[in-house]
């Protein structure tokens, strides 16, 4: 087994939750946030895929990112599935609807998304949930792999690829914008 690190740098830790605002409030109680909140749905995420199933409306989720003034630091993400099929919903289903760390995201260095997917498939990990989050400009490709479903790795791995012209959509802030 090769010890070559294809994952690259850590950039996110994702908590799956059945109760979005309760989780955000608990994280705020330990100093995280405020949170940038987005809705992942058919209007904001194209190219939705769950394993081999593709569609325009496979899943809908509330997603929050804890604000950190250090833009190079890894981010805490909170995801709450509202409907459909996703590895986030699978996590909650498999853990008695109890929140917890569902995935860890890596940048996978300089590999393109297609190269990342092939590299992970070569290691025996299939793409499980993916999509293209549409920004004000450009977009973000994301792909969760089935690493947690095969008894080899205790959590799911994700990779994210931002377009070179990426500009994030305006978030909803919870509970309010930084320094407000």
C-alpha positions as protocol buffer text, in pm:
chain_id: "A"
residue {
  index: 1
  type: UNK
  ca { x: 0 y: 0 z: 0 }
}
residue {
  index: 2
  type: UNK
  ca { x: 143 y: 337 z: -105 }
}
residue {
  index: 3
  type: UNK
  ca { x: 196 y: 607 z: 154 }
}
residue {
  index: 4
  type: UNK
  ca { x: 171 y: 886 z: -106 }
}
residue {
  index: 5
  type: UNK
  ca { x: -71 y: 1153 z: 19 }
}
residue {
  index: 6
  type: UNK
  ca { x: -316 y: 1220 z: -262 }
}
residue {
  index: 7
  type: UNK
  ca { x: -552 y: 1411 z: -32 }
}
residue {
  index: 8
  type: UNK
  ca { x: -346 y: 1730 z: -4 }
}
residue {
  index: 9
  type: UNK
  ca { x: -440 y: 1992 z: 252 }
}
residue {
  index: 10
  type: UNK
  ca { x: -732 y: 1986 z: 494 }
}
residue {
  index: 11
  type: UNK
  ca { x: -983 y: 2261 z: 420 }
}
residue {
  index: 12
  type: UNK
  ca { x: -1314 y: 2169 z: 591 }
}
residue {
  index: 13
  type: UNK
  ca { x: -1462 y: 1959 z: 868 }
}
residue {
  index: 14
  type: UNK
  ca { x: -1834 y: 1893 z: 817 }
}
residue {
  index: 15
  type: UNK
  ca { x: -2088 y: 1823 z: 1087 }
}
residue {
  index: 16
  type: UNK
  ca { x: -2415 y: 1660 z: 978 }
}
residue {
  index: 17
  type: UNK
  ca { x: -2716 y: 1759 z: 1185 }
}
residue {
  index: 18
  type: UNK
  ca { x: -3089 y: 1693 z: 1203 }
}
residue {
  index: 19
  type: UNK
  ca { x: -3140 y: 2030 z: 1382 }
}
residue {
  index: 20
  type: UNK
  ca { x: -2959 y: 2307 z: 1192 }
}
residue {
  index: 21
  type: UNK
  ca { x: -3004 y: 2609 z: 1419 }
}
residue {
  index: 22
  type: UNK
  ca { x: -2961 y: 2411 z: 1741 }
}
residue {
  index: 23
  type: UNK
  ca { x: -2622 y: 2292 z: 1612 }
}
residue {
  index: 24
  type: UNK
  ca { x: -2523 y: 2644 z: 1504 }
}
residue {
  index: 25
  type: UNK
  ca { x: -2619 y: 2777 z: 1848 }
}
residue {
  index: 26
  type: UNK
  ca { x: -2417 y: 2503 z: 2022 }
}
residue {
  index: 27
  type: UNK
  ca { x: -2113 y: 2584 z: 1807 }
}
residue {
  index: 28
  type: UNK
  ca { x: -2159 y: 2954 z: 1884 }
}
residue {
  index: 29
  type: UNK
  ca { x: -2151 y: 2868 z: 2256 }
}
residue {
  index: 30
  type: UNK
  ca { x: -1789 y: 2754 z: 2212 }
}
residue {
  index: 31
  type: UNK
  ca { x: -1691 y: 3057 z: 2005 }
}
residue {
  index: 32
  type: UNK
  ca { x: -1747 y: 2949 z: 1645 }
}
residue {
  index: 33
  type: UNK
  ca { x: -1928 y: 3169 z: 1397 }
}
residue {
  index: 34
  type: UNK
  ca { x: -2107 y: 3375 z: 1293 }
}
residue {
  index: 35
  type: UNK
  ca { x: -2215 y: 3150 z: 1011 }
}
residue {
  index: 36
  type: UNK
  ca { x: -2256 y: 3207 z: 640 }
}
residue {
  index: 37
  type: UNK
  ca { x: -2572 y: 3015 z: 548 }
}
residue {
  index: 38
  type: UNK
  ca { x: -2658 y: 2885 z: 203 }
}
residue {
  index: 39
  type: UNK
  ca { x: -2938 y: 2670 z: 64 }
}
residue {
  index: 40
  type: UNK
  ca { x: -2826 y: 2384 z: -157 }
}
residue {
  index: 41
  type: UNK
  ca { x: -3118 y: 2303 z: -387 }
}
residue {
  index: 42
  type: UNK
  ca { x: -3204 y: 2274 z: -757 }
}
residue {
  index: 43
  type: UNK
  ca { x: -3164 y: 2653 z: -799 }
}
residue {
  index: 44
  type: UNK
  ca { x: -2820 y: 2678 z: -639 }
}
residue {
  index: 45
  type: UNK
  ca { x: -2656 y: 2339 z: -710 }
}
residue {
  index: 46
  type: UNK
  ca { x: -2650 y: 2191 z: -1060 }
}
residue {
  index: 47
  type: UNK
  ca { x: -2514 y: 1853 z: -1173 }
}
residue {
  index: 48
  type: UNK
  ca { x: -2652 y: 1681 z: -863 }
}
residue {
  index: 49
  type: UNK
  ca { x: -2546 y: 1320 z: -830 }
}
residue {
  index: 50
  type: UNK
  ca { x: -2598 y: 1047 z: -569 }
}
residue {
  index: 51
  type: UNK
  ca { x: -2382 y: 747 z: -660 }
}
residue {
  index: 52
  type: UNK
  ca { x: -2498 y: 667 z: -1016 }
}
residue {
  index: 53
  type: UNK
  ca { x: -2824 y: 859 z: -993 }
}
residue {
  index: 54
  type: UNK
  ca { x: -2826 y: 1206 z: -1151 }
}
residue {
  index: 55
  type: UNK
  ca { x: -3092 y: 1475 z: -1152 }
}
residue {
  index: 56
  type: UNK
  ca { x: -3178 y: 1838 z: -1098 }
}
residue {
  index: 57
  type: UNK
  ca { x: -3350 y: 1788 z: -765 }
}
residue {
  index: 58
  type: UNK
  ca { x: -3188 y: 1491 z: -588 }
}
residue {
  index: 59
  type: UNK
  ca { x: -3123 y: 1672 z: -261 }
}
residue {
  index: 60
  type: UNK
  ca { x: -3182 y: 1990 z: -70 }
}
residue {
  index: 61
  type: UNK
  ca { x: -2970 y: 2099 z: 227 }
}
residue {
  index: 62
  type: UNK
  ca { x: -2906 y: 2392 z: 457 }
}
residue {
  index: 63
  type: UNK
  ca { x: -2532 y: 2457 z: 469 }
}
residue {
  index: 64
  type: UNK
  ca { x: -2339 y: 2688 z: 703 }
}
residue {
  index: 65
  type: UNK
  ca { x: -1974 y: 2783 z: 719 }
}
residue {
  index: 66
  type: UNK
  ca { x: -1826 y: 2924 z: 1040 }
}
residue {
  index: 67
  type: UNK
  ca { x: -1672 y: 3261 z: 964 }
}
residue {
  index: 68
  type: UNK
  ca { x: -1299 y: 3283 z: 1032 }
}
residue {
  index: 69
  type: UNK
  ca { x: -1104 y: 3600 z: 953 }
}
residue {
  index: 70
  type: UNK
  ca { x: -808 y: 3377 z: 857 }
}
residue {
  index: 71
  type: UNK
  ca { x: -906 y: 3278 z: 503 }
}
residue {
  index: 72
  type: UNK
  ca { x: -631 y: 3012 z: 494 }
}
residue {
  index: 73
  type: UNK
  ca { x: -759 y: 2822 z: 800 }
}
residue {
  index: 74
  type: UNK
  ca { x: -975 y: 2509 z: 765 }
}
residue {
  index: 75
  type: UNK
  ca { x: -1346 y: 2581 z: 801 }
}
residue {
  index: 76
  type: UNK
  ca { x: -1616 y: 2417 z: 1012 }
}
residue {
  index: 77
  type: UNK
  ca { x: -1918 y: 2339 z: 796 }
}
residue {
  index: 78
  type: UNK
  ca { x: -2263 y: 2232 z: 914 }
}
residue {
  index: 79
  type: UNK
  ca { x: -2498 y: 2048 z: 679 }
}
residue {
  index: 80
  type: UNK
  ca { x: -2864 y: 1971 z: 737 }
}
residue {
  index: 81
  type: UNK
  ca { x: -3037 y: 1755 z: 475 }
}
residue {
  index: 82
  type: UNK
  ca { x: -3392 y: 1872 z: 413 }
}
residue {
  index: 83
  type: UNK
  ca { x: -3496 y: 1624 z: 145 }
}
residue {
  index: 84
  type: UNK
  ca { x: -3362 y: 1373 z: -99 }
}
residue {
  index: 85
  type: UNK
  ca { x: -3062 y: 1142 z: -116 }
}
residue {
  index: 86
  type: UNK
  ca { x: -2712 y: 1236 z: -1 }
}
residue {
  index: 87
  type: UNK
  ca { x: -2427 y: 1103 z: 208 }
}
residue {
  index: 88
  type: UNK
  ca { x: -2527 y: 1361 z: 469 }
}
residue {
  index: 89
  type: UNK
  ca { x: -2871 y: 1197 z: 502 }
}
residue {
  index: 90
  type: UNK
  ca { x: -2706 y: 853 z: 495 }
}
residue {
  index: 91
  type: UNK
  ca { x: -2487 y: 955 z: 788 }
}
residue {
  index: 92
  type: UNK
  ca { x: -2786 y: 1064 z: 997 }
}
residue {
  index: 93
  type: UNK
  ca { x: -2980 y: 749 z: 902 }
}
residue {
  index: 94
  type: UNK
  ca { x: -2685 y: 530 z: 1005 }
}
residue {
  index: 95
  type: UNK
  ca { x: -2626 y: 714 z: 1334 }
}
residue {
  index: 96
  type: UNK
  ca { x: -2975 y: 727 z: 1481 }
}
residue {
  index: 97
  type: UNK
  ca { x: -3034 y: 1083 z: 1353 }
}
residue {
  index: 98
  type: UNK
  ca { x: -2755 y: 1203 z: 1585 }
}
residue {
  index: 99
  type: UNK
  ca { x: -2531 y: 1486 z: 1472 }
}
residue {
  index: 100
  type: UNK
  ca { x: -2160 y: 1430 z: 1427 }
}
residue {
  index: 101
  type: UNK
  ca { x: -1856 y: 1475 z: 1205 }
}
residue {
  index: 102
  type: UNK
  ca { x: -1971 y: 1336 z: 873 }
}
residue {
  index: 103
  type: UNK
  ca { x: -1682 y: 1433 z: 647 }
}
residue {
  index: 104
  type: UNK
  ca { x: -1343 y: 1594 z: 616 }
}
residue {
  index: 105
  type: UNK
  ca { x: -1261 y: 1788 z: 298 }
}
residue {
  index: 106
  type: UNK
  ca { x: -921 y: 1807 z: 132 }
}
residue {
  index: 107
  type: UNK
  ca { x: -797 y: 2017 z: -160 }
}
residue {
  index: 108
  type: UNK
  ca { x: -619 y: 1723 z: -331 }
}
residue {
  index: 109
  type: UNK
  ca { x: -341 y: 1960 z: -436 }
}
residue {
  index: 110
  type: UNK
  ca { x: -327 y: 2046 z: -805 }
}
residue {
  index: 111
  type: UNK
  ca { x: -545 y: 1765 z: -937 }
}
residue {
  index: 112
  type: UNK
  ca { x: -854 y: 1855 z: -1139 }
}
residue {
  index: 113
  type: UNK
  ca { x: -1186 y: 1722 z: -1011 }
}
residue {
  index: 114
  type: UNK
  ca { x: -1184 y: 1447 z: -1276 }
}
residue {
  index: 115
  type: UNK
  ca { x: -831 y: 1347 z: -1170 }
}
residue {
  index: 116
  type: UNK
  ca { x: -935 y: 1350 z: -802 }
}
residue {
  index: 117
  type: UNK
  ca { x: -1230 y: 1123 z: -874 }
}
residue {
  index: 118
  type: UNK
  ca { x: -1011 y: 881 z: -1072 }
}
residue {
  index: 119
  type: UNK
  ca { x: -740 y: 882 z: -802 }
}
residue {
  index: 120
  type: UNK
  ca { x: -998 y: 798 z: -535 }
}
residue {
  index: 121
  type: UNK
  ca { x: -1160 y: 531 z: -754 }
}
residue {
  index: 122
  type: UNK
  ca { x: -812 y: 378 z: -800 }
}
residue {
  index: 123
  type: UNK
  ca { x: -797 y: 352 z: -417 }
}
residue {
  index: 124
  type: UNK
  ca { x: -1139 y: 184 z: -412 }
}
residue {
  index: 125
  type: UNK
  ca { x: -1356 y: 485 z: -316 }
}
residue {
  index: 126
  type: UNK
  ca { x: -1659 y: 574 z: -529 }
}
residue {
  index: 127
  type: UNK
  ca { x: -1811 y: 922 z: -568 }
}
residue {
  index: 128
  type: UNK
  ca { x: -2120 y: 921 z: -345 }
}
residue {
  index: 129
  type: UNK
  ca { x: -2269 y: 1272 z: -358 }
}
residue {
  index: 130
  type: UNK
  ca { x: -2158 y: 1557 z: -580 }
}
residue {
  index: 131
  type: UNK
  ca { x: -2270 y: 1880 z: -743 }
}
residue {
  index: 132
  type: UNK
  ca { x: -2177 y: 2224 z: -870 }
}
residue {
  index: 133
  type: UNK
  ca { x: -2256 y: 2512 z: -632 }
}
residue {
  index: 134
  type: UNK
  ca { x: -2331 y: 2818 z: -846 }
}
residue {
  index: 135
  type: UNK
  ca { x: -2166 y: 3141 z: -734 }
}
residue {
  index: 136
  type: UNK
  ca { x: -2225 y: 3504 z: -826 }
}
residue {
  index: 137
  type: UNK
  ca { x: -1945 y: 3427 z: -1063 }
}
residue {
  index: 138
  type: UNK
  ca { x: -1809 y: 3082 z: -1139 }
}
residue {
  index: 139
  type: UNK
  ca { x: -1883 y: 2786 z: -921 }
}
residue {
  index: 140
  type: UNK
  ca { x: -1757 y: 2521 z: -686 }
}
residue {
  index: 141
  type: UNK
  ca { x: -1747 y: 2151 z: -769 }
}
residue {
  index: 142
  type: UNK
  ca { x: -1773 y: 1921 z: -470 }
}
residue {
  index: 143
  type: UNK
  ca { x: -1759 y: 1544 z: -435 }
}
residue {
  index: 144
  type: UNK
  ca { x: -1808 y: 1327 z: -128 }
}
residue {
  index: 145
  type: UNK
  ca { x: -1656 y: 978 z: -153 }
}
residue {
  index: 146
  type: UNK
  ca { x: -1793 y: 660 z: 6 }
}
residue {
  index: 147
  type: UNK
  ca { x: -1488 y: 624 z: 229 }
}
residue {
  index: 148
  type: UNK
  ca { x: -1699 y: 574 z: 545 }
}
residue {
  index: 149
  type: UNK
  ca { x: -1914 y: 301 z: 391 }
}
residue {
  index: 150
  type: UNK
  ca { x: -1649 y: 35 z: 353 }
}
residue {
  index: 151
  type: UNK
  ca { x: -1495 y: -10 z: 700 }
}
residue {
  index: 152
  type: UNK
  ca { x: -1159 y: 128 z: 584 }
}
residue {
  index: 153
  type: UNK
  ca { x: -1184 y: 493 z: 694 }
}
residue {
  index: 154
  type: UNK
  ca { x: -1398 y: 613 z: 987 }
}
residue {
  index: 155
  type: UNK
  ca { x: -1536 y: 921 z: 808 }
}
residue {
  index: 156
  type: UNK
  ca { x: -1632 y: 1036 z: 462 }
}
residue {
  index: 157
  type: UNK
  ca { x: -1379 y: 1233 z: 255 }
}
residue {
  index: 158
  type: UNK
  ca { x: -1480 y: 1525 z: 37 }
}
residue {
  index: 159
  type: UNK
  ca { x: -1294 y: 1733 z: -218 }
}
residue {
  index: 160
  type: UNK
  ca { x: -1379 y: 2081 z: -344 }
}
residue {
  index: 161
  type: UNK
  ca { x: -1263 y: 2262 z: -657 }
}
residue {
  index: 162
  type: UNK
  ca { x: -1335 y: 2634 z: -698 }
}
residue {
  index: 163
  type: UNK
  ca { x: -1341 y: 2788 z: -1045 }
}
residue {
  index: 164
  type: UNK
  ca { x: -1066 y: 3045 z: -1105 }
}
residue {
  index: 165
  type: UNK
  ca { x: -1331 y: 3321 z: -1126 }
}
residue {
  index: 166
  type: UNK
  ca { x: -1523 y: 3209 z: -813 }
}
residue {
  index: 167
  type: UNK
  ca { x: -1724 y: 3474 z: -630 }
}
residue {
  index: 168
  type: UNK
  ca { x: -1948 y: 3333 z: -355 }
}
residue {
  index: 169
  type: UNK
  ca { x: -2317 y: 3415 z: -357 }
}
residue {
  index: 170
  type: UNK
  ca { x: -2437 y: 3651 z: -86 }
}
residue {
  index: 171
  type: UNK
  ca { x: -2494 y: 3446 z: 230 }
}
residue {
  index: 172
  type: UNK
  ca { x: -2759 y: 3473 z: 493 }
}
residue {
  index: 173
  type: UNK
  ca { x: -2567 y: 3543 z: 816 }
}
residue {
  index: 174
  type: UNK
  ca { x: -2655 y: 3364 z: 1139 }
}
residue {
  index: 175
  type: UNK
  ca { x: -2705 y: 3515 z: 1383 }
}
residue {
  index: 176
  type: UNK
  ca { x: -2562 y: 3829 z: 1217 }
}
residue {
  index: 177
  type: UNK
  ca { x: -2262 y: 3936 z: 1006 }
}
residue {
  index: 178
  type: UNK
  ca { x: -1919 y: 3959 z: 1172 }
}
residue {
  index: 179
  type: UNK
  ca { x: -1865 y: 4276 z: 1375 }
}
residue {
  index: 180
  type: UNK
  ca { x: -2237 y: 4360 z: 1358 }
}
